[in-house]
Amino acid sequence: MSGLLTLRGLSRPVLGDLLDSAERYGKQLEGRDKESSELAGVTVTTVFFEPSTRTLLSFQKAAAHLGAHVMSFNPEVSSLEKGESLRDTVLTLSALGSDLLVVRHGGVGVPGLVARWTGLPVVNAGDGRGEHPTQTLADALTMRKHFGALEGLRMGLVGDIRNSRVARGHLWALPTLGVDVTLIGPRSLLPVANPWGVRIETDLDSALEGLDVVYLLRVQRERGAAAGFPSVSAYASRFGLTQTRLSRLHPSAVIMHPGPINRGVEICDAAADGPRSLILEQVANGVPIRMAVLAAAMGAE
């Protein structure tokens, strides 16, 4: 595997190998000797044109644990501010010795362009409304560790699906891994087309029954997701995981969210902080899964 731009078309064995590799790295991180030298001599450069906390830091931590040298590009203090083009910027990063680029950008398909321009392995860390492959893999790892297997799990993806790159990655990969996915949200936030052939529901209350995983998506107001609702509270009353809805979940059901959380909008405090929540486990599992992806991208796995 040279880079990771999308999960679309990846087979169950390929996805399973990445999850297995991440499990091994996770055990390594739990031990006394957390560092390896698999990517010694490799320079991994994080190129983030959008804000990030979890994804950026976990990629940097993952690369460091593999023994790589890490460079971080900040567009706000770069020559982009002087008018340099994106193409010239990434070619400069290549000329400075980058061996692999981790790219987040607001434009769909930009990581693929960067790979084509530079000829380097590129890992997509989120491209606009496109996809967020390593978030999907971290979530799959979290579910597999919690339930023991993915086959037959029933997940409800709730909320702003139309604008969510996380949802799109989940839809390309999770059914391949055996997860039964249902999309739940208002018509204005559901995808116009359904190439995945999954169930779609517009009433959260009727869809909650029988779910193993309730996956709340952030309402992306910066992408116009609030349109169609007179207020945030109106959205929360129809599609937020409130305390009342929380009490109706199956006893073994869990709650997930990719972050950052809009408390009181998608999710109440009791759901976010309670024993059903796997949100912080999702964050923690981002490190070993990104170790697995970086290693595979450089041919170390």
C-alpha positions as CSV (number, residue, x, y, z in Angstrom):
1,M,0.0,0.0,0.0
2,S,1.4,3.4,-1.0
3,G,-0.4,6.0,0.9
4,L,-4.1,5.9,1.8
5,L,-6.4,8.3,0.0
6,T,-9.7,6.5,0.3
7,L,-11.3,3.3,1.8
8,R,-13.5,2.9,-1.2
9,G,-12.8,-0.4,-2.9
10,L,-10.5,-1.8,-0.2
11,S,-11.3,-5.5,0.5
12,R,-12.1,-7.0,3.8
13,P,-8.7,-8.8,4.0
14,V,-6.9,-5.5,3.4
15,L,-9.0,-3.7,6.0
16,G,-8.6,-6.6,8.4
17,D,-4.8,-6.6,8.1
18,L,-4.7,-2.9,9.0
19,L,-6.9,-3.6,12.1
20,D,-4.7,-6.6,13.1
21,S,-1.6,-4.5,12.7
22,A,-3.1,-1.8,14.8
23,E,-4.0,-4.3,17.5
24,R,-0.3,-5.3,17.6
25,Y,0.8,-1.7,17.9
26,G,-1.7,-1.1,20.6
27,K,-0.3,-4.0,22.7
28,Q,3.2,-2.5,22.1
29,L,2.1,0.9,23.3
30,E,0.7,-0.7,26.5
31,G,4.1,-2.3,27.2
32,R,7.3,-0.7,28.6
33,D,9.0,-0.5,25.2
34,K,6.7,1.8,23.2
35,E,9.2,2.9,20.6
36,S,10.2,1.0,17.4
37,S,12.6,1.7,14.6
38,E,10.4,0.6,11.7
39,L,10.4,4.1,10.1
40,A,13.8,5.2,11.3
41,G,15.3,7.6,8.7
42,V,11.8,8.4,7.3
43,T,10.5,11.9,7.4
44,V,6.7,12.2,7.9
45,T,5.4,15.7,7.3
46,T,1.9,16.7,8.5
47,V,0.3,19.2,6.1
48,F,-2.9,20.5,7.7
49,F,-4.9,23.3,6.1
50,E,-7.8,22.9,8.5
51,P,-7.8,22.9,12.3
52,S,-7.2,19.7,14.1
53,T,-6.5,18.4,17.6
54,R,-7.0,14.6,17.7
55,T,-6.0,13.7,14.1
56,L,-2.9,16.0,14.0
57,L,-1.5,15.0,17.3
58,S,-2.2,11.3,16.9
59,F,-0.4,11.2,13.5
60,Q,2.6,13.0,15.0
61,K,2.6,10.6,18.0
62,A,2.2,7.6,15.7
63,A,5.1,8.6,13.5
64,A,7.3,9.3,16.5
65,H,6.5,5.9,18.0
66,L,7.6,4.3,14.7
67,G,11.0,6.1,14.9
68,A,10.3,8.6,12.1
69,H,11.4,12.2,12.0
70,V,8.3,14.4,12.1
71,M,8.0,17.8,10.4
72,S,4.8,19.9,10.8
73,F,3.7,22.4,8.2
74,N,1.7,25.4,9.3
75,P,0.0,27.3,6.4
76,E,-0.6,30.4,8.5
77,V,3.2,31.1,8.7
78,S,4.2,29.8,5.3
79,S,4.8,31.3,1.9
80,L,1.2,30.6,1.1
81,E,0.5,33.9,2.8
82,K,2.8,35.5,0.1
83,G,0.8,34.0,-2.7
84,E,2.7,30.7,-3.2
85,S,0.5,28.0,-4.9
86,L,-0.4,24.8,-3.1
87,R,1.4,22.8,-5.8
88,D,4.7,24.8,-5.3
89,T,4.3,24.4,-1.5
90,V,4.0,20.7,-1.5
91,L,6.8,20.4,-4.0
92,T,8.9,22.4,-1.6
93,L,8.1,20.0,1.2
94,S,9.1,17.1,-1.0
95,A,12.4,18.9,-1.8
96,L,13.1,19.4,1.9
97,G,13.2,15.6,2.3
98,S,9.7,14.5,3.1
99,D,9.1,10.8,2.5
100,L,5.4,10.8,3.3
101,L,2.8,13.5,3.6
102,V,-0.2,13.5,5.8
103,V,-2.6,16.0,4.3
104,R,-5.8,17.6,5.6
105,H,-7.5,20.1,3.3
106,G,-11.0,21.6,2.8
107,G,-11.1,20.6,-0.8
108,V,-12.3,17.2,-1.8
109,G,-9.6,15.3,-3.6
110,V,-6.7,17.5,-2.6
111,P,-4.7,14.7,-1.0
112,G,-4.8,12.8,-4.3
113,L,-3.6,15.9,-6.2
114,V,-0.7,16.2,-3.7
115,A,0.2,12.6,-4.3
116,R,0.2,13.1,-8.1
117,W,2.2,16.3,-7.9
118,T,4.9,15.0,-5.6
119,G,5.0,11.3,-6.3
120,L,5.1,10.7,-2.6
121,P,2.9,8.4,-0.5
122,V,0.1,10.6,0.9
123,V,-2.3,9.7,3.7
124,N,-5.6,11.5,3.6
125,A,-6.3,13.1,7.0
126,G,-9.6,14.6,5.9
127,D,-10.6,16.3,2.6
128,G,-13.6,18.6,2.9
129,R,-16.8,16.6,2.6
130,G,-14.8,13.8,1.0
131,E,-13.5,11.2,3.4
132,H,-11.5,10.6,6.6
133,P,-10.1,7.1,6.2
134,T,-8.1,6.8,9.4
135,Q,-11.0,8.0,11.6
136,T,-13.1,5.2,10.1
137,L,-10.3,2.7,10.8
138,A,-9.9,4.0,14.4
139,D,-13.6,3.6,14.9
140,A,-13.7,0.1,13.5
141,L,-10.8,-0.9,15.8
142,T,-12.6,0.6,18.8
143,M,-15.8,-1.4,18.0
144,R,-13.9,-4.6,17.3
145,K,-12.0,-4.3,20.6
146,H,-15.2,-3.6,22.5
147,F,-17.5,-6.2,21.0
148,G,-14.8,-8.8,19.9
149,A,-16.0,-8.8,16.3
150,L,-17.5,-6.4,13.7
151,E,-19.7,-8.9,11.8
152,G,-23.4,-8.4,12.5
153,L,-23.1,-5.2,14.5
154,R,-25.9,-2.7,14.0
155,M,-24.8,0.9,13.8
156,G,-26.9,4.0,13.5
157,L,-25.1,7.0,11.9
158,V,-27.0,10.0,13.2
159,G,-27.1,13.6,12.1
160,D,-25.2,15.6,9.5
161,I,-24.4,12.8,7.1
162,R,-24.5,14.9,3.9
163,N,-21.6,17.1,5.1
164,S,-19.7,14.4,7.0
165,R,-16.4,13.0,5.6
166,V,-16.4,10.6,8.6
167,A,-19.8,9.2,7.5
168,R,-18.6,8.7,4.0
169,G,-15.6,6.7,5.0
170,H,-17.7,4.6,7.3
171,L,-20.1,3.8,4.5
172,W,-17.3,2.7,2.2
173,A,-15.6,0.4,4.7
174,L,-17.9,-0.7,7.6
175,P,-20.4,-2.7,5.5
176,T,-17.4,-4.4,3.9
177,L,-16.4,-5.5,7.4
178,G,-19.9,-6.8,8.2
179,V,-21.4,-3.9,10.0
180,D,-25.1,-3.2,9.3
181,V,-25.3,0.6,8.9
182,T,-28.4,2.8,9.1
183,L,-28.4,6.5,8.2
184,I,-30.6,8.6,10.5
185,G,-31.2,12.3,10.1
186,P,-33.4,15.0,8.7
187,R,-33.9,15.0,4.9
188,S,-31.8,18.2,4.6
189,L,-28.8,16.4,6.1
190,L,-29.1,13.1,4.4
191,P,-27.2,12.3,1.2
192,V,-29.0,12.9,-2.1
193,A,-28.0,9.5,-3.4
194,N,-27.5,6.2,-1.7
195,P,-24.8,4.3,-3.6
196,W,-24.1,2.1,-0.5
197,G,-27.6,0.7,-0.5
198,V,-28.0,1.2,3.3
199,R,-31.3,1.9,5.2
200,I,-32.2,5.5,5.7
201,E,-34.5,6.7,8.5
202,T,-35.7,10.2,9.4
203,D,-37.0,9.5,12.9
204,L,-34.4,8.9,15.5
205,D,-36.8,7.7,18.2
206,S,-38.1,4.8,16.0
207,A,-34.7,3.9,14.7
208,L,-32.9,3.5,18.1
209,E,-34.3,0.1,19.0
210,G,-31.9,-2.7,18.3
211,L,-28.8,-0.6,17.7
212,D,-25.5,-1.8,19.0
213,V,-23.7,1.5,18.2
214,V,-25.2,5.0,18.2
215,Y,-22.7,7.1,16.3
216,L,-23.4,10.8,16.6
217,L,-22.0,13.2,14.0
218,R,-21.1,16.8,14.6
219,V,-23.5,19.3,13.2
220,Q,-21.1,21.2,10.8
221,R,-22.5,24.7,10.9
222,E,-19.5,25.9,9.0
223,R,-20.7,23.8,6.0
224,G,-24.3,25.1,6.3
225,A,-25.6,22.2,8.2
226,A,-27.9,24.3,10.4
227,A,-30.1,25.2,7.4
228,G,-33.6,24.0,7.8
229,F,-33.7,24.3,11.6
230,P,-34.9,27.5,13.3
231,S,-32.5,26.9,16.2
232,V,-29.8,24.5,17.6
233,S,-32.3,23.4,20.2
234,A,-34.8,22.5,17.5
235,Y,-32.2,20.1,16.0
236,A,-31.3,18.7,19.4
237,S,-34.9,17.9,20.3
238,R,-35.3,15.8,17.1
239,F,-31.9,14.3,16.6
240,G,-29.8,14.8,19.7
241,L,-29.0,11.9,22.0
242,T,-30.8,13.3,25.1
243,Q,-31.0,11.7,28.5
244,T,-34.5,10.3,27.7
245,R,-33.2,8.7,24.5
246,L,-30.2,7.4,26.3
247,S,-32.4,5.6,28.8
248,R,-34.1,3.8,25.9
249,L,-31.0,2.2,24.4
250,H,-30.3,-1.5,24.6
251,P,-28.3,-2.3,27.8
252,S,-25.2,-3.3,25.7
253,A,-25.4,-0.4,23.2
254,V,-22.5,2.0,23.1
255,I,-22.1,5.6,22.0
256,M,-19.5,7.0,19.6
257,H,-18.6,10.5,18.3
258,P,-15.6,11.5,16.1
259,G,-15.2,14.9,18.0
260,P,-15.2,17.7,18.6
261,I,-18.4,17.4,20.5
262,N,-21.2,20.0,20.5
263,R,-22.6,19.2,23.9
264,G,-26.3,19.7,24.2
265,V,-26.6,19.5,20.4
266,E,-25.8,16.1,19.1
267,I,-25.2,14.6,22.6
268,C,-26.0,15.3,26.2
269,D,-23.4,15.3,29.0
270,A,-24.7,12.0,30.4
271,A,-24.2,10.2,27.1
272,A,-20.8,11.8,26.3
273,D,-19.3,11.1,29.8
274,G,-21.2,8.0,30.9
275,P,-20.1,4.3,30.9
276,R,-21.6,3.6,27.5
277,S,-19.3,6.2,25.8
278,L,-16.4,5.0,23.7
279,I,-15.4,8.5,22.7
280,L,-12.1,8.7,24.5
281,E,-11.3,5.1,23.4
282,Q,-11.8,6.3,19.8
283,V,-9.2,9.0,20.4
284,A,-6.7,6.6,22.0
285,N,-7.1,4.0,19.2
286,G,-6.2,6.7,16.7
287,V,-2.6,6.3,17.6
288,P,-2.1,2.6,16.8
289,I,-4.3,2.7,13.7
290,R,-2.3,5.5,12.4
291,M,0.9,3.7,13.2
292,A,-0.5,0.8,11.1
293,V,-1.4,3.1,8.2
294,L,2.0,4.9,8.2
295,A,3.9,1.6,8.4
296,A,1.9,0.1,5.6
297,A,2.2,3.3,3.4
298,M,6.0,3.0,3.7
299,G,6.1,-0.7,3.1
300,A,7.1,-1.6,6.7
301,E,4.1,-3.8,7.2
